[in-house]
Amino acid sequence: MKKLLSLSSAKILMICAAGLITTLGAFWHHQVNQAHLNRMNVLNQGISTCFNRVSQTFTAMMIKDIKSPYLDRGFMGLSDECLNETIKGINPFKKNVGKGYETLNKLVGEVHWFHEKILKTHAPMLAGKGADVPLSPLVDRFSKMENFKVSLVDEIDSANAKYREIQANDEVILGAGLLLFVIGLSILSLQEFNRLQLRREIENQGLNLLKTGQANVGAMVDQIVDRALTTQGMPVTAQVFKDYHGELLERVSSKFAKPDNNNLERNEVPEKNEVIEIPRTSFKRVLTALQNIHPALKVSEVRDVEIAAEQESCEQIMNASVNLLNEKRTEKNKILVTNQVHSDKTIISFFLAGNTFNASELEYASSTSAVSAETLDMNMMILKEMAQETGTNMHFENKADRNGNITGMNIRLVMKRVPRNKSKNLVSVVRGKKKDLAREMMN
């Protein structure tokens, strides 16, 4: 059921369209065959009516009721006309009757000669002659006509049976198409119901953040907006928002971390002769060390960058990230390592396909409150503690494709980098009031 609910709306609409087209096509074909059946029934009734007239003429002749209206030339002419009209009516769809069309022509010919024979026998009787004429030739011809009539009716019944069999198949196809259409509509309704439920839950979660005064917590806002976009089928937009929002939070935090010289009574400017060592570590060097320890690492689109941190700290935090994913890895899966380089930071990602973080792990990664150690993985706790010590921004997330299907788990580490134009030479330190310093710098 989950697989059906995860289908895209376009695929479900295609299922509905296929079911509707199948239903309409089967219904149309059923009606066409029903029209053929109606024609066959009319033909059968017409043949029965015409042959009953011939039987009445034959009976009157057998009992030698020479004054019977059934032996009248006009009555027999109407019988012939009846069969001729039947042939004209069957001409447009004679292929549907099959061999019955030939049988009907033979029957018409026999009836015509039968009536001619009746007239030749009946005329002397009216004149008072030929009362002892043998009637056996008439009996033989009537028996032959009766056999033609029975064969014709059997062939019509056989054609009707084929049409009924085709109609039964049409009814099965019609039912299957209708069922497919209803299933497609049901899936669409369930998907819409689930979307409404998720939307209501996300709105309640946002309302709770407002009530508790946590609406300005960046990680919580990031998570709730990401969930809202993902559930609405916009995973790419969700990823763009996460990247943008994460960078925005980093800029805000770095802005507040820098001292405001305008609010200080005294300023300190580094002396030219003093040198302050900035810790720097090559990312590729750390990655090479990790590959020696973890053969399951797979490197893709990696650019070397100088990270503003000690090499040991970098190795420890990245090793903890790999250990955390390695415990959930199967033998076939690899841990994919990528990085993005920005002007003042680098974003290092560790991705493992086919696995996901659960809700408690995602909440722990974005929360600052303490959680019982019994419910969490030790590597996760080590990773978070080291991230806090080194000033690294850590993010846990479950990646999704464009259709909203979860593809795997991802750990992002946002680490400061050493700017390319960063100079190791420092200027002298001058102490004084702001006004004096400004006047001195202007001179």
N, C-alpha and C positions, 0 to 999 in steps of 0.2 A: 504493500500500500504506500509506503514511503517513497518507493521508486516512482510510482504513478504520480504522487503529489509533487515530486521534484521535476516533472516534465515541464518544459517551457510552454507558455501560452500558445505560441505559434504551432507547436506540435499537437497540442490538444485541439486547437481549432481545425487543424488538418484532419484529425480523427473524426471530429464532428462533421466536417464537410464530406469525408469519405462515407460515413454512415448515412448521411442525408441523401447523397447521390445514389448509393446502393439501394436505399429504400424506395426512392422515386423511380429508379430504373426497373426494379423488380415489380413495383406496382403497375407501371406502364406496360411491361411485358405480360403481366397477369391479365390486364384488361384486353390486350390484343388477342390473347388466346381465348378469353371469354367470348369475344366477338366471333371468333371462328366456331366455337362450340354452339353459339346461338344460330349461326348459319347452318350448321350440320343438323340441328334439331328441326329447323324450318324445312330443310330438305327432306328429312325423314318423314315429317308430317305430310308434306306435299306428295311424296311417293305413296304413302299409305292411302291418302284420300283418292288419288288417281286410280290406284289398283283396286280399291273398293268398288269404283264405278265399273271397272272391267269385270270384276267378280259378279256384280249384279246382272250385267249383260249375259255372262256365261250361265248363271243360274236360271235366268228366264228362258234361255235357249234349251237348257237341259230338261226343263219341265214342259217345254213346248207351249209356253204361253205366248202365242204368236202376236197377240194384241198388247203385250206388255210395253210400256213406254221405254223400258231399258233396251228394247230391240229397235228402237227408232233410230234412223240415220243421224238425226240431229243430236241425240244423246250420246251416241258413239263418237260423233265428231267432237263434241265437247270433251270427251275423255281423251281423245288424241291431243286436243289443244292443251289440256291440263298437263300432259307429259311434256309437250313441247315447251310450255312456259317453265316447267321445272328445269329443263335443259338450259334455257336462257338464263335462269336465275343462278345456275351453278357455274356458268361459263367464267365469270370473273375470278372464281377461286377453285377452279377444277383441279389445280395441283394439290389442294388440300385433301381432296377425296381419294386421290391415287387411282387405282384400278376401277374404283366405283364409277368413274365417269364413262369408261368404256362399257361397263355392265349396263348403265342407264341407257346408253345409245342402243344397245342390243335389245333391251326391254322395249324401248319405244318402237323399234322396227317390228318386233314380234307382235306387239299390240295392234299396230297398223294392219298387218296381214291377217291377224285374228278377226278384226272387225270386217275386213273385206270378205273373209270366209263366211262370217255370220250373215252378211247381207246376201251373199249368193245362196245360202241355204234357206234364209228366211223369206226371200221373195217368192219361191214356188209355194211355200206353205200358205202365204197370204192369198195365193190364187187357188188354193184347195188342192194343190199337188205336192208331191214329194213328202208326204207325211211319214213315209217309212225310210226316209234317207238316214243312213248311219251317221251317228254323231261322234264316233270314236276319233276322227281326225281333229275335231274341235277340242276333245278332251286332252289329246296328246299336246296340242299347241298351248293349251292353257297350263298344263303341267310344266311345260318348258318356260312359260312366262313366270309362273310362280317360283320356279327355281332361280330365275334371274332376279326376281324381287327379293328373295331370301338372301342371295349372295350380296346384293346391293346393300341391304340393311346391315348385314354382318360387317361389310367393309366400312360403312359409316360408323358403326359402333367401335370398330378398331381405331379409326381416326379419332373418335371422341376420347377413347381411353388414352391415346398418346397426348392429346391436349390436356387431359386432366392430370396426367403424370407431370407434364411441364408446369402446370399451374401449382402443383404441390411443391415442386422445387422452387418456384417463384415465391411461394409463401414462406418457405424456409429462409431464403435469401432476404426477403423483406423483413422477417423477424430479426435476423442477424444484423442487418443494417440499422434497424430501429434500435436494437439493443446497444450497438456501437455508438449511435448518436446520443442515447440517454446516458451511457457511461461517460462520454466526453463532457456532456453538460454537468454531470455530477462531479467530475474531477474539477472542472472550472469553478463550480459552486464551493467545493471543499477548499480549494486554494484561496478563493476570495474570503471564505470564512476564517481560514487560518491567518491570512494577512490582516483581517480586521482584529482578530484576537491579539496578534503580535503588536499591531499598532496601538491597541488599547493598553497592553502591558508596558510598552515603551513610554507612552504618555503618562501612565501611572508612575513609572520609574523617574521620569523627569519631574513630575509633580512632587515626588518624595524628596528629590534633590533640592527643589526650591523650598520646601517646608523645613528641611534640616539645615538649610543654609550652605549646602555643598554644591550649588550650581556653578560656582567659580573654580571648582577643582578640575584642573585640566584633564587629568587622566580619566575621570568619570565622564566628563563631557565628551571626550574622545571616544570612549567605549559606547556610550549611548547613541551618539550620532552615527558611529560606524555600524552599530546593530540596526539602526533605523534604515540606513541606506542599503545595507545588505539584504534585509528582509523585503525591501521593495524592488529587488532585482537589479541593483546598481552597484555591483562589487567594484568596478573600476573607479566610479566616483567616490566610493568609500575609501579606496586606497589613496586616491589623490587627496582627499580630505585629511586622512591620517598623516600623510607625509607633510602637507602644508601646516596642519595644526601642530604637529610635533616640532617642526622647525620654528614656528611662531612662539611656542612655549619656551624653546631654548633661547631664542633671542630675548624674550622678556626676562627670563631668569638671569641671563648674562648681563643684561642692562642693569638690573637691580644689584647684581653682584659687584659692579664697578663703583668705586668711591666717587662721589660728586665733589670736585675740587672747589666749586663755588660755595659750598657749605662748610668748608674747612677754614679755620683761622690761619693755619700754616700749611704750606705745600712743601712737599719734598720732591726734588728732581734728582734722578740718579746722576752720580758723578760720571765723568767721561772715563775715568781711569778704573772704575769699579766694573767687574764682570759678574753677572748673575747667571748661573748655569740653569738653563731650561731643560727639564727632562724630555728626551725625545727617543722614540723607538720606531724602527722600521716595521711596518705592518707585514710586509712579505717575509721578513726574518722571523717574526712570531709565527706566521702561517706555516713556514717551512718546519719549524720546531714542532708545531701541532701535527703536521702530516707524518712526521717520523713516529709520533706516539699513536696517532689514530689513522690507520690505513683507510677507514671508511669515508674520509673527507674527500669531497669533489670540489675543485676550485673552478669558478666560472666568472668571467668579467671582473677580474680583480686588478685594481690599480694600486701601486705602491704609494704610501703616504707616511709622513712622519707624524706619529701620534705623540701628543704632549703628555706622556706618562712614562713611568719606569717600565722597562722591559719585563721584569718579573711580574708586576701587577697586570700588565697586558696579557701575559701568558696565562696567569692564574684565572682571570675572569673569562678569557676565551676558552680555556680548558674546561672550566665549570659549565659553560654553555654547551660544549660538545658532549661532555659526560651526561648532561641532562637529556639531550636528544638521543644519545647512544643507547640509553637504557630502554627506550621505546622503539629502537630500530630493529628491523628484521635483517636477515643475512643479505637479501638482495638490495635493500634500500641503501642509498648513500646520503650523506649529509652535505648539502650544497652550500658553499660559502661564496658570498658576493659582497661587494662594498660599493658605496657611492661616496664621491669626494666632493665636498663643498668648500667654500672659502675659509671657514673657520672650524669645520668639523668633518668627520667621516662617519658614515652609517654602515656598520658591518652586520650582515644578515646570515643566520644559520637556519637553513630550511630543511625539514624532513617530510617527505611526501607520505601520504597514507595514514597519518596520525594526527590527533588533535589534542589541544589542551582542554581540560574540563573547566567548568564554571568556577570552581574554587581556586584553581591555579591561576586563571585569568584575574580573578578578584584579588588574589594575594599579590600578584605582580604589580597591580595598580594601586593597592591600598598601602597605607602607612601604619595600620594597626597591627598589633601582634597576633599571630595565629599559632595554635598549638602545633608543636613540632611533630606530633604523632601523625598528623593528617597530611604532611607534606613531604616531598622528596628532599633529602639532605642536600643534593646538588643545587636544588632550587633555592634553598635557604642560603647556601654559601654564595651562590651567584648574586642574590639580592644584597647580601651584606657587603660583598666586594664592590658591587656597583655603587653603593652608598659611600664607601670609603674612597673610591677613586673619582667620584663625581661623574660617573657614567650614567647616562639615561638608558634604562632597560625597558623593553616593551615585549610582552608576549602577545601573540595573535595567531588566529587560525585563518590562513589564506583561502580565498575563494576565487573561482574562475568567473567568466562573464555571465554564466548561467546561474550563479549563486551557489554552486556546488563546492563544498569544502575540499580543497586539494591537499592540505597538509598544515603542519605547525611551523611557526617561524619565531625566532628570537632576534630582535634588533638591538644592537648596542650602538648608541650615539656617543662618540668619543671626540674630544677636542683634538685638533691637529695643530702642528707648528706651522704658522704662516710662512710662505716662501720668502717674503721680504723681511722676516724677523731678524733683527741685527743683534749680535751678541755684545756690541760695544754700547756702553751706557754712559750717560752724561753726568755731570756733577750734581750734587744735592745742595740746594740753596734753601735756606729757611727764612721766613719773614712773613709779614702780613700780605694780604691779597693785593692791596693797593700798591704797596712797595714792589711786589713781584711784577705786577702788570706794568708799572712805570719802568722798571728795570728791563723787561723784555721788549718794550717799545723802543728803548734807547739802543 
